[in-house]
Amino acid sequence: MLQTISAVLYAIFGLRNNPLPDIPYISCFPTLGLLSEKWSDDFYSTSMRALFNAAAEEGISWTLIGDVPLIYLRDPTLIRQVFVKNAESISRCGVQTRGPFGTGKRIIRSALITADGDVARHWHADMTRGFHNRLAMEGFHPKLISIAAGHVQRLRDVGLGGNLQSHLQDYAMDAVWCLGLGLENASECTRDWEEPFANYVQMAASISHPLHHTVINFLCGREFEEPDYFENDLHERIEKCVLQLLEANLDLLNPEAVKPREQMNFLQIISHETGGSAAQPITPDVLAHARQIFSHGFPAPTLLLLWALKELSLYPEVKQKLRAELQESEWYHQKELLLLSRLPYLDAVVNELLRLHPPIPTTARAIDRPLSMQTQSGANLVVPVEARVAVSIAMLHQDPHIWGQDASRFLPDRWDGLLPNTTESQCKYLPFLTGHRRCPCTGFVLQQVKVFLAVLLTEVDLEVTNASTVEKKLGPVSEPTEPMAFRVTPIKNN
């Protein structure tokens, strides 16, 4: 029935809005904003698969969301054309916050995730310097090992548990706020963040919310780009969380503290560079970066580690090989970041995790300027302004045309001789996207994951006891369908 409704809406809207007459069209999305959230989520999963399949020949397909064209890209060459070569013609939020990240912008307001143009470039450079720069990562490495060891010990003390994700989230929270603010126990003072963060993810990624927002603002006589009541309420709750944390740790933010720059935390450096003082260290840039850390600072490493421990439970031979490499390495005796980066099988395991379990499974952009493209068959097309382009990174990473018939299998050995930088430049492998909007915290996320796995596997054996039944939900993040239960036992030779 939903497909029938969609086809009728296409007949209404599509006759006057058919920008791609020679490209496969899928009748799926026009009804999405009208459905309940659960129906939208289920229909979204089906629709993305239909768009992916329809793009098999041309590398591209499309549908309508209401009367807005949604262009789906499957061919890595086309993905590169849009996200790299024409990066200045696309944006996250679009005109009047009508783009894919528009809801998030109205909630979070100023942060890197919702910024475009010069502001985005400036903040991206800040985050790259603080969370990807080699010197910054080397300086933080001993502290990260200490944090990881503490959380592994907690797991060892617990022994059995029904929700592994909560333990991994505590580790990720402590790690990111230690680097960001110099706070080593953030997980203990951010327990009340769980509800507003979950509300933010749900609302920002909701397929139904933009329609609700349109109706609410119309009835209230507001412009579309103005936050509605629910967005304002959530913004105030998030702002309260962030400000309470910063104001409780003003001493850690003090830009006038007498210490070498390399010993200052990230937000302290930002305060120093943007006019902060001992009396008022919270500058607009400090607050913007703190919002970014709140919204995107801990989910990626949490979920990567969660799926890592599930896969290692399903593939004990991989776990055994990885543990042997760690125990026989120089890093085992001399825990330096450079030595950790010289472990090829650890790299292969993490690369394969990012392929099968990308932290952000789907990404989308608004088209701000007309884009000329050429499909696999040589057909020329122009993507119109205010259209949307989307890529399912999860499906791209399991495309058998790229990765072979075993694309859905966890197989770290496939990375033997395969360079992630090369596959990324070809837009076949995009766990952190690519181009100038590539995730600026890539180095930190990888370091968090590798350090925790290295410490864990050389200290204990952790088994996800329900690994064979846990599946993945297709949503804004790669969440499991049920909590992962676990059992921890010490390694005998310790």
C-alpha positions in Angstrom: 0.0 0.0 0.0 2.8 2.4 0.8 4.4 1.9 -2.6 1.0 2.7 -4.2 0.7 5.9 -2.2 4.2 6.8 -3.2 3.4 6.2 -6.8 0.4 8.4 -6.7 2.4 11.2 -5.0 5.0 10.8 -7.7 2.3 11.2 -10.4 1.3 14.5 -8.7 4.8 15.9 -7.9 7.0 14.1 -10.4 5.2 15.3 -13.5 6.5 18.8 -12.8 9.7 17.8 -11.0 11.5 15.2 -12.9 15.2 16.3 -13.0 16.5 12.8 -14.0 14.3 11.3 -16.7 16.9 8.7 -17.8 17.9 7.6 -14.3 16.1 4.8 -12.4 13.3 6.1 -10.2 12.1 4.3 -7.1 8.6 5.0 -5.6 9.4 4.9 -1.9 10.1 8.1 -0.1 7.3 10.6 -0.6 5.2 9.1 2.2 8.0 9.1 4.8 7.3 12.4 6.4 3.6 11.3 6.8 4.3 8.1 8.7 4.8 7.4 12.4 8.5 7.2 13.5 8.5 3.4 13.6 6.9 3.0 10.2 9.3 5.6 8.8 12.3 3.7 10.2 11.1 0.4 8.7 10.2 1.9 5.4 13.5 3.8 5.4 15.5 0.6 5.6 13.5 -1.0 2.7 13.8 2.2 0.6 17.5 2.5 1.0 18.0 -1.1 -0.2 15.7 -0.4 -3.1 17.6 2.7 -4.2 20.9 0.8 -3.8 19.7 -2.1 -6.0 18.2 0.3 -8.6 21.6 2.0 -8.9 23.4 -1.2 -10.0 23.7 -0.3 -13.7 24.0 3.5 -13.7 25.6 3.9 -10.3 22.8 6.3 -9.4 19.1 6.3 -8.7 16.5 8.7 -7.3 13.2 9.2 -5.5 11.2 12.0 -4.0 10.7 13.2 -0.4 7.4 15.0 -0.9 8.5 17.1 -3.9 12.2 17.2 -3.1 14.4 15.0 -5.3 16.7 12.6 -3.4 19.6 11.4 -5.5 21.2 8.2 -4.3 24.8 7.5 -5.2 26.3 4.0 -5.4 29.1 4.4 -7.9 32.3 5.5 -6.1 33.3 7.7 -9.1 30.0 9.6 -8.7 30.5 9.9 -5.0 33.9 11.4 -5.6 32.4 13.8 -8.1 30.0 15.2 -5.6 31.7 15.0 -2.2 35.3 15.8 -3.3 35.4 17.6 -6.7 32.2 19.6 -6.0 32.5 20.0 -2.3 31.8 23.7 -2.5 28.5 23.1 -4.2 27.0 21.1 -1.4 26.3 21.8 2.3 25.0 20.0 5.4 22.2 22.4 6.3 21.2 23.9 3.0 19.1 27.0 2.6 17.0 28.0 5.6 18.1 24.8 7.5 16.1 22.7 5.0 19.1 20.4 4.4 19.8 17.0 6.0 21.5 18.6 9.0 19.0 21.4 9.4 17.2 20.0 12.4 20.5 19.4 14.1 21.5 23.0 13.5 18.3 24.3 15.0 19.0 22.2 18.1 22.7 22.4 18.6 23.1 25.9 17.0 26.8 26.7 16.5 29.1 23.6 16.2 31.3 22.1 13.6 28.7 19.4 12.6 26.2 22.2 11.6 28.7 24.8 10.2 29.5 25.5 6.6 31.8 27.9 4.7 34.7 29.7 6.4 33.4 29.0 9.9 33.4 25.3 9.2 36.9 25.4 7.7 38.2 27.3 10.8 36.6 24.9 13.3 37.6 21.9 11.3 41.2 23.0 11.5 40.9 23.5 15.2 39.6 19.9 15.7 42.1 18.4 13.4 45.0 20.1 15.3 43.5 18.9 18.6 42.2 15.4 17.8 44.2 14.2 14.8 47.6 15.9 14.9 50.4 13.4 15.5 52.1 15.4 18.3 48.9 15.9 20.2 48.1 12.1 19.9 51.6 11.1 21.1 51.4 13.5 24.1 48.0 12.0 25.1 48.9 8.4 24.5 50.2 7.6 28.1 47.0 9.1 29.6 44.8 7.2 27.2 46.5 3.9 28.2 45.9 4.7 31.8 42.2 5.4 31.1 41.8 2.2 29.1 43.6 0.2 31.8 41.2 1.6 34.4 38.1 0.6 32.4 39.5 -2.9 31.6 40.0 -3.4 35.3 36.4 -2.4 36.0 35.2 -5.0 33.5 37.5 -7.5 35.1 36.0 -6.7 38.5 32.4 -7.0 37.2 33.0 -10.3 35.5 29.5 -10.6 34.0 27.2 -8.0 32.6 24.1 -7.5 30.5 25.0 -4.2 28.8 28.6 -4.0 27.4 27.8 -0.7 25.6 27.4 1.2 28.9 30.9 0.2 30.0 32.4 1.1 26.6 30.6 4.4 26.6 32.1 5.3 29.9 35.6 4.7 28.5 34.9 6.8 25.4 33.4 9.6 27.5 36.4 9.7 29.9 38.8 9.6 26.9 37.3 12.4 24.9 36.8 14.8 27.8 40.2 14.1 29.2 41.7 15.3 25.9 39.1 18.0 25.4 39.1 19.4 28.9 41.7 17.6 31.0 38.9 15.9 33.0 39.6 12.2 33.7 36.3 11.1 35.2 33.7 12.7 32.9 31.6 9.5 32.9 30.9 10.0 36.6 29.5 13.5 36.2 27.6 13.1 32.9 25.1 10.4 33.8 22.2 12.8 33.2 23.4 13.4 29.6 21.9 10.1 28.4 18.3 11.3 27.9 19.0 14.6 26.1 21.7 13.0 23.9 19.3 10.2 22.9 16.6 12.8 22.2 19.0 14.8 20.1 20.0 11.7 17.9 16.3 10.8 17.5 15.1 14.3 16.6 18.1 15.3 14.4 17.8 12.1 12.3 14.1 11.8 12.3 12.4 11.5 8.9 9.1 12.7 10.3 10.3 15.7 12.3 10.8 18.2 9.4 7.1 17.9 8.6 6.1 18.3 12.2 8.4 21.3 12.4 6.8 22.8 9.3 3.3 22.5 10.8 4.3 23.8 14.2 6.1 26.9 12.8 3.3 27.6 10.4 0.7 27.5 13.2 3.0 29.8 15.3 3.6 32.2 12.4 7.4 31.5 12.4 9.8 31.1 9.5 11.0 27.5 8.8 14.5 28.2 9.9 13.4 29.3 13.4 13.6 26.6 16.1 10.2 25.3 17.2 9.2 24.7 20.8 10.5 21.1 21.0 13.9 22.1 19.4 14.3 25.0 21.7 13.5 22.9 24.7 16.1 20.3 23.7 18.6 23.0 23.0 18.2 24.4 26.5 18.6 21.0 28.0 21.8 20.2 26.0 23.2 23.7 26.7 22.6 23.2 30.4 24.6 19.9 30.3 27.5 21.4 28.5 27.7 24.6 30.5 27.4 22.8 33.9 30.4 20.7 32.9 32.5 23.6 31.8 31.5 25.9 34.7 32.4 23.1 37.2 35.9 22.9 35.7 36.8 26.5 35.1 40.3 25.8 36.5 40.9 23.3 33.7 39.8 25.9 31.1 41.9 28.8 32.5 43.9 30.1 29.5 46.2 32.0 31.8 47.4 29.0 33.7 51.2 28.9 33.7 52.1 25.8 31.8 53.6 24.9 28.4 51.2 24.9 25.5 51.7 21.2 24.9 50.4 20.5 28.4 47.2 22.5 27.9 44.0 20.7 27.0 42.1 21.3 23.7 39.4 23.7 25.0 42.0 25.6 27.1 44.0 26.2 24.0 40.9 27.4 22.2 40.1 29.7 25.0 43.6 31.1 24.9 43.4 31.7 21.1 39.9 33.3 21.1 40.2 35.9 23.9 39.4 33.9 27.0 40.6 35.0 30.4 40.9 33.5 33.8 37.7 35.3 34.8 35.8 34.3 31.6 37.4 31.3 29.9 34.2 30.2 28.1 34.4 32.0 24.7 31.9 31.4 21.9 34.4 29.1 20.2 35.0 27.1 23.4 31.2 26.6 23.7 30.9 25.6 20.0 33.6 23.0 20.3 32.1 21.7 23.6 28.8 21.2 21.9 30.6 19.3 19.1 32.2 17.0 21.7 28.8 16.5 23.4 27.1 15.6 20.1 29.8 13.5 18.4 32.6 12.9 20.9 31.8 9.4 22.1 29.4 7.4 19.9 31.9 6.4 17.3 34.5 4.7 19.5 31.8 3.3 21.7 30.1 1.5 18.8 33.3 0.5 17.1 34.5 -1.2 20.2 31.1 -2.8 20.7 31.1 -4.4 17.3 34.7 -5.3 17.6 34.1 -7.4 20.7 31.1 -9.0 19.0 33.1 -9.9 15.9 36.1 -11.2 18.0 33.6 -13.4 19.9 32.3 -14.8 16.7 35.8 -15.3 15.2 38.0 -16.6 18.0 40.8 -17.4 15.5 41.0 -13.7 14.7 41.1 -12.8 18.4 43.9 -15.4 19.0 46.0 -14.1 16.1 45.5 -10.5 17.3 46.4 -11.3 20.9 49.5 -13.1 19.8 50.6 -10.1 17.7 50.1 -7.8 20.7 51.9 -10.0 23.2 54.9 -10.5 20.9 55.2 -6.8 19.9 57.5 -4.1 21.2 54.4 -2.1 22.3 53.7 -4.8 24.9 56.9 -3.8 26.7 57.2 -0.2 25.7 53.8 1.4 25.2 54.5 4.1 22.7 52.1 5.3 20.0 54.6 4.8 17.2 55.0 1.1 18.2 51.2 0.6 18.3 51.0 2.0 14.8 53.4 -0.7 13.5 51.1 -3.7 14.2 49.7 -4.8 10.8 47.1 -7.2 12.0 45.7 -4.7 14.5 45.4 -2.3 11.6 43.7 -4.9 9.5 41.2 -5.8 12.2 40.3 -2.1 12.8 40.1 -1.4 9.0 37.7 -4.3 8.7 35.6 -3.1 11.6 35.3 0.3 10.0 34.3 -1.4 6.7 31.6 -3.6 8.2 30.5 -1.2 11.0 31.0 2.4 9.9 30.0 4.7 12.8 27.7 6.8 10.6 26.0 4.3 8.2 24.4 7.0 5.9 25.3 10.5 5.0 23.5 13.2 2.9 24.0 16.7 1.7 21.9 19.6 0.2 22.7 20.8 -3.3 23.4 24.5 -3.2 24.5 24.9 -6.9 23.5 22.8 -9.9 25.9 19.9 -10.4 26.8 18.4 -13.7 27.5 14.6 -13.6 28.0 11.7 -15.9 26.8 8.2 -15.1 28.5 4.9 -15.7 26.8 4.6 -19.2 27.9 8.1 -20.2 24.6 9.8 -19.7 24.9 13.4 -18.7 22.7 14.9 -16.0 22.3 18.1 -13.9 21.4 17.7 -10.2 19.1 20.7 -9.4 19.5 23.2 -6.6 17.7 22.2 -3.3 17.9 18.5 -4.2 19.5 16.1 -1.7 22.2 13.6 -2.4 22.7 10.5 -0.1 25.2 7.7 0.2 24.7 4.6 2.3 28.2 4.0 3.6 27.1 0.7 5.1 25.9 -0.6 1.8 28.9 0.9 -0.1 31.2 -1.0 2.2 29.4 -4.3 1.5 28.9 -3.8 -2.2 30.0 -7.1 -3.8 30.9 -5.2 -7.0 33.7 -3.5 -5.0 34.5 -6.0 -2.2 33.7 -9.3 -3.7 31.1 -12.0 -2.9 32.4 -12.3 0.7 31.8 -8.6 1.3 29.5 -9.2 4.2 32.0 -11.4 6.0 34.4 -10.2 8.7 37.7 -10.9 7.1 40.7 -8.8 8.3 43.1 -10.6 5.9 41.4 -8.9 3.0 43.5 -5.8 4.0 46.8 -7.6 3.3 48.3 -5.4 0.6 45.2 -3.1 0.5 45.8 0.5 1.7 42.8 2.3 3.4 44.1 5.7 2.1 43.9 4.4 -1.4 40.4 3.0 -1.2 39.3 6.2 0.6 40.7 8.4 -2.2 38.7 6.2 -4.6 35.6 6.7 -2.4 35.2 2.9 -2.0 35.9 3.1 1.7 34.5 6.0 3.7 34.2 5.3 7.4 35.2 8.9 8.1 34.1 10.4 4.7 36.8 12.1 2.6 37.8 15.5 1.3 37.9 18.7 3.3 34.9 17.6 5.4 36.5 14.4 6.5 36.1 13.7 10.2 38.8 15.8 11.9 38.9 13.4 14.9 39.9 10.3 12.8 43.3 9.9 14.5 41.8 10.1 18.0 39.0 7.6 17.3 41.4 5.1 15.8 43.8 5.6 18.7 41.0 5.0 21.3 39.9 1.8 19.6 43.4 0.4 19.2 44.5 1.2 22.7 41.5 -0.3 24.3 41.7 -3.5 22.3 45.4 -3.7 23.0 45.0 -3.3 26.7 41.9 -5.5 26.9 43.3 -8.4 24.9 46.6 -8.6 26.8 44.8 -8.5 30.2 41.6 -10.5 29.9 39.4 -12.5 27.6 36.0 -10.9 27.0 33.2 -12.9 25.3 30.0 -11.4 24.1 27.7 -14.2 25.2 24.8 -13.4 22.8 27.0 -12.4 19.9 25.3 -14.9 17.5 21.8 -13.3 18.0 22.7 -9.6 18.1 21.9 -7.8 14.8 22.3 -4.2 13.7 19.6 -1.5 13.3 19.8 0.6 10.2 19.5 4.1 11.6 21.5 7.3 12.2 24.1 5.3 14.1 25.1 1.6 14.0 23.2 0.5 17.1 22.6 -3.2 18.0 19.1 -4.6 18.2 19.6 -5.7 21.8 22.1 -5.1 24.6 25.2 -7.2 24.4 25.8 -9.4 27.4 29.4 -10.3 28.3 31.7 -12.5 30.4 35.2 -11.5 31.4 37.9 -14.0 32.5 41.6 -13.2 33.3 44.2 -14.5 30.9 46.0 -17.4 32.5 49.5 -16.3 31.9 49.0 -12.9 33.5 
